[in-house]
Amino acid sequence: MSEKTIENRTFDEERALYGERDLLVRNCRFDGPADGESAFKECERVRVEGAFMNLRYPFWHDHGLELRDVEMTELCRAALWYSEGVTIEDSRLHGIKALRECSDVRMRGCDVVSPEFGWSTRRLVMEGCRAESEYFLMRASDVLLTEVSLRGKYSFQYVENLTIERCELDTKDALWHARHVIVRDSVVRGEYLGWYSEDVTFVNCRIEGTQPLCYCKGLTLVGCEMVGCDLAFERSQVTAEVTTPIESVKNPLAGSRVTAPAVGEVIRDIEGATGVVELVRA
């Protein structure tokens, strides 16, 4: 079926392009006094380029969606839900809950300002993006982040199968209850990192902030810096190779091994806190 093109129009009615197939929408605006919702609901094989979107719930239950140079304002809330096969490039997602319950999503060069972004999304790839979000990617799975800059709180809670590469993360309470995570060549700043997580590995990372990585199972650090990190690894099962001094380590569990050039204090005040803390000079 040939692709239909719509250009240089403004839509503000309810379900303006509901159920469309094989459609290119270029340089259009979704805004106006009718204040209609769900412009592209239940669509397939739709491309949207150069659009301004100021209305709610535009992309729900869509299949095969490509968005390029799309501006979604803060009034464009809950923009992408229950959709699959989505590509988003060079776009701004500035409405609350912009992505949820979607699958097979690829994002590149996007700017995200969206509380509760990405909840329960599956098979998500983000590359070269900037994000500000509370509860970023909660309960998401099979996620790859490359060169992403994140500012937020409570990020990656309950996430599974997450890979983070060359990212800069400034977010407290990140990775709580996360499972099967690898973080490479990244900077992670924030308080209370990774509590209650399982099978998390940091490789060549810089970790900053108080009380990181407590109550963890299967935790691994390889060639990592730890800056301003006190009371680290409390009640964790950990193997850690740290290249900088650690302010303090608290109650590493039996079977753990932490190596570092210096540790300000090792606290052991519970039974079972028999993990090895060893000083290794460079």
C-alpha positions as CSV (number, residue, x, y, z in Angstrom):
1,M,0.0,0.0,0.0
2,S,1.4,3.4,-0.9
3,E,2.0,6.0,1.8
4,K,-0.4,8.9,2.1
5,T,1.1,12.4,3.0
6,I,-0.4,15.1,5.1
7,E,1.5,18.4,5.4
8,N,1.3,21.8,6.9
9,R,-2.0,21.4,8.7
10,T,-3.4,21.9,12.2
11,F,-5.5,19.4,14.1
12,D,-7.3,19.9,17.4
13,E,-10.2,17.6,17.2
14,E,-10.7,14.3,19.2
15,R,-8.9,11.3,17.6
16,A,-8.0,13.4,14.6
17,L,-6.1,10.6,12.7
18,Y,-7.5,7.6,14.5
19,G,-6.7,4.2,13.0
20,E,-4.6,5.6,10.0
21,R,-2.3,3.2,8.1
22,D,0.8,4.0,6.0
23,L,0.8,7.7,6.7
24,L,3.4,10.4,6.6
25,V,2.6,13.6,8.6
26,R,5.0,16.4,8.0
27,N,5.2,19.9,9.6
28,C,1.8,19.7,11.3
29,R,0.5,21.1,14.6
30,F,-1.7,19.3,17.1
31,D,-3.1,22.2,19.1
32,G,-6.2,24.4,19.3
33,P,-9.4,25.2,21.1
34,A,-11.2,21.9,20.6
35,D,-8.5,20.4,22.9
36,G,-9.0,16.9,21.4
37,E,-7.1,13.8,22.7
38,S,-5.6,10.7,21.1
39,A,-4.7,12.1,17.7
40,F,-2.9,8.9,16.5
41,K,-4.6,6.2,18.5
42,E,-4.6,2.6,17.0
43,C,-2.4,3.6,14.0
44,E,0.0,1.4,12.0
45,R,3.1,2.3,10.0
46,V,3.0,6.1,10.6
47,R,5.8,8.6,10.3
48,V,5.6,12.0,11.9
49,E,8.2,14.6,11.0
50,G,8.6,18.2,12.2
51,A,5.4,18.2,14.4
52,F,4.3,20.4,17.3
53,M,2.2,18.5,19.8
54,N,0.4,20.3,22.6
55,L,-2.5,17.9,23.2
56,R,-2.8,14.8,25.4
57,Y,-2.3,11.0,24.7
58,P,-1.3,11.3,21.0
59,F,0.3,7.9,20.4
60,W,-1.6,5.0,22.1
61,H,-1.8,1.5,20.8
62,D,0.3,2.2,17.7
63,H,2.4,-0.2,15.7
64,G,5.4,0.8,13.6
65,L,5.8,4.4,14.6
66,E,8.6,6.8,13.5
67,L,8.9,10.3,15.1
68,R,11.6,12.8,14.0
69,D,12.0,16.4,15.1
70,V,8.8,16.2,17.1
71,E,8.1,18.7,20.0
72,M,5.9,17.4,22.7
73,T,5.1,20.1,25.2
74,E,4.4,19.8,28.9
75,L,0.7,19.7,28.0
76,C,1.3,16.6,25.8
77,R,1.0,14.3,28.7
78,A,1.2,10.5,28.5
79,A,2.3,10.7,24.9
80,L,3.3,7.1,24.1
81,W,1.6,4.2,25.8
82,Y,1.0,0.6,24.8
83,S,2.8,1.0,21.4
84,E,5.4,-1.2,19.8
85,G,8.1,-0.8,17.1
86,V,8.8,2.9,17.9
87,T,11.7,5.0,16.7
88,I,12.1,8.5,18.1
89,E,14.9,10.8,16.9
90,D,15.9,14.4,17.6
91,S,12.7,15.1,19.5
92,R,11.6,16.7,22.7
93,L,9.4,14.7,25.1
94,H,8.4,17.2,27.8
95,G,5.1,15.9,29.1
96,I,4.6,13.8,32.2
97,K,4.6,10.0,31.8
98,A,5.8,10.3,28.2
99,L,6.6,6.6,27.6
100,R,4.9,3.7,29.3
101,E,4.1,0.0,28.6
102,C,5.7,0.2,25.2
103,S,8.1,-2.3,23.5
104,D,10.9,-2.3,20.9
105,V,11.6,1.4,21.3
106,R,14.7,3.2,19.9
107,M,15.5,6.8,20.9
108,R,18.4,8.9,19.6
109,G,19.3,12.5,20.2
110,C,16.2,13.2,22.3
111,D,15.6,15.6,25.2
112,V,13.3,14.2,27.9
113,V,11.8,16.2,30.7
114,S,9.2,13.8,32.0
115,P,8.4,12.6,35.5
116,E,7.6,8.8,35.6
117,F,9.3,8.2,32.2
118,G,9.5,4.8,30.7
119,W,7.6,2.7,33.2
120,S,7.3,-1.0,32.3
121,T,8.8,-0.5,28.9
122,R,10.5,-3.5,27.3
123,R,13.4,-3.6,24.8
124,L,14.3,0.1,25.0
125,V,17.5,1.6,23.4
126,M,18.5,5.2,24.2
127,E,21.5,6.8,22.6
128,G,22.9,10.3,22.9
129,C,19.9,11.5,24.9
130,R,19.4,13.9,27.8
131,A,16.7,13.1,30.5
132,E,15.3,14.7,33.6
133,S,12.8,12.4,35.4
134,E,11.6,11.1,38.7
135,Y,11.2,7.3,38.9
136,F,13.0,7.0,35.5
137,L,12.4,3.6,33.8
138,M,10.7,2.0,36.8
139,R,10.0,-1.7,36.1
140,A,11.5,-1.5,32.6
141,S,13.3,-4.5,31.2
142,D,15.9,-5.2,28.5
143,V,17.3,-1.7,28.3
144,L,20.4,-0.3,26.7
145,L,21.6,3.2,27.5
146,T,24.6,4.7,25.7
147,E,25.9,8.2,26.2
148,V,22.8,9.3,28.1
149,S,22.9,12.2,30.6
150,L,20.3,11.8,33.4
151,R,19.2,14.0,36.3
152,G,16.6,12.7,38.6
153,K,15.5,10.7,41.6
154,Y,14.5,7.1,42.2
155,S,15.8,6.0,38.8
156,F,15.8,2.4,37.5
157,Q,13.8,0.9,40.4
158,Y,12.9,-2.7,39.8
159,V,14.5,-2.6,36.4
160,E,15.8,-5.9,34.9
161,N,18.4,-6.6,32.2
162,L,19.8,-3.2,32.0
163,T,23.1,-2.1,30.3
164,I,24.5,1.4,30.8
165,E,27.6,2.5,28.8
166,R,29.4,5.9,28.8
167,C,26.6,7.6,30.7
168,E,26.5,10.4,33.3
169,L,23.9,9.8,35.9
170,D,23.0,12.2,38.7
171,T,20.2,10.5,40.6
172,K,19.6,9.5,44.2
173,D,18.1,6.1,45.2
174,A,19.0,4.7,41.8
175,L,18.9,1.0,41.0
176,W,16.9,-0.1,44.0
177,H,15.7,-3.7,43.6
178,A,17.3,-3.8,40.2
179,R,18.4,-7.2,38.8
180,H,20.9,-8.2,36.1
181,V,22.6,-4.8,35.5
182,I,26.0,-3.9,34.0
183,V,27.3,-0.3,34.1
184,R,30.5,0.5,32.1
185,D,32.7,3.6,31.8
186,S,30.1,5.8,33.5
187,V,29.8,8.4,36.2
188,V,27.1,7.7,38.8
189,R,26.4,10.4,41.4
190,G,23.8,10.2,44.2
191,E,22.9,9.0,47.6
192,Y,21.9,5.4,48.5
193,L,22.9,3.8,45.2
194,G,21.7,0.3,44.4
195,W,20.1,-0.9,47.6
196,Y,18.5,-4.3,47.5
197,S,19.8,-5.0,44.0
198,E,20.9,-8.4,42.6
199,D,23.6,-9.3,40.1
200,V,24.8,-5.7,39.4
201,T,28.3,-5.1,38.0
202,F,30.2,-1.7,37.6
203,V,33.2,-1.7,35.3
204,N,35.6,1.4,35.1
205,C,33.0,3.6,36.8
206,R,33.2,6.6,39.1
207,I,30.7,6.3,42.0
208,E,30.0,9.3,44.2
209,G,27.7,9.7,47.2
210,T,26.9,8.4,50.7
211,Q,26.0,4.9,51.7
212,P,26.2,3.2,48.3
213,L,25.4,-0.4,47.4
214,C,23.9,-1.8,50.6
215,Y,21.9,-5.0,51.0
216,C,23.1,-6.2,47.6
217,K,23.5,-9.8,46.3
218,G,26.0,-10.7,43.6
219,L,27.5,-7.2,43.5
220,T,30.8,-6.7,41.5
221,L,33.0,-3.6,41.0
222,V,35.9,-3.8,38.6
223,G,38.4,-0.9,38.4
224,C,36.1,1.6,39.9
225,E,36.6,4.9,41.7
226,M,34.5,5.7,44.9
227,V,34.4,9.3,45.9
228,G,32.7,10.5,49.1
229,C,31.4,7.0,49.7
230,D,30.9,6.2,53.4
231,L,29.2,3.2,55.0
232,A,29.6,1.4,51.7
233,F,28.5,-2.2,51.1
234,E,26.4,-2.6,54.3
235,R,25.1,-6.2,54.5
236,S,26.1,-6.8,50.9
237,Q,27.6,-9.8,49.1
238,V,30.3,-8.1,47.1
239,T,33.5,-8.5,45.2
240,A,35.0,-5.0,44.7
241,E,38.2,-3.8,43.1
242,V,38.3,-0.1,44.0
243,T,41.1,2.2,42.8
244,T,40.6,5.1,45.2
245,P,40.3,5.3,49.0
246,I,36.9,4.5,50.5
247,E,35.7,6.6,53.4
248,S,34.2,3.6,55.3
249,V,33.0,0.1,54.7
250,K,30.2,-1.3,56.9
251,N,29.4,-4.9,57.6
252,P,30.4,-6.7,54.3
253,L,28.9,-10.2,54.5
254,A,30.8,-13.4,54.6
255,G,32.3,-14.3,51.3
256,S,32.8,-10.7,50.3
257,R,36.1,-9.2,49.2
258,V,36.8,-5.5,48.9
259,T,40.2,-4.2,47.8
260,A,41.2,-0.5,47.8
261,P,44.4,1.5,48.3
262,A,42.9,2.8,51.6
263,V,39.8,2.6,53.8
264,G,39.1,5.2,56.4
265,E,37.2,2.8,58.7
266,V,35.9,-0.8,58.6
267,I,32.8,-1.2,60.8
268,R,31.8,-4.6,61.9
269,D,29.0,-4.6,64.4
270,I,26.8,-7.6,63.4
271,E,27.4,-11.3,63.2
272,G,28.3,-12.5,59.7
273,A,30.1,-9.3,58.7
274,T,33.3,-11.3,58.0
275,G,33.9,-10.2,54.4
276,V,37.6,-9.4,53.6
277,V,38.7,-5.8,53.3
278,E,42.2,-5.6,51.9
279,L,44.5,-2.7,51.2
280,V,46.3,-2.9,47.9
281,R,48.9,-0.3,47.1
282,A,49.1,0.9,43.5
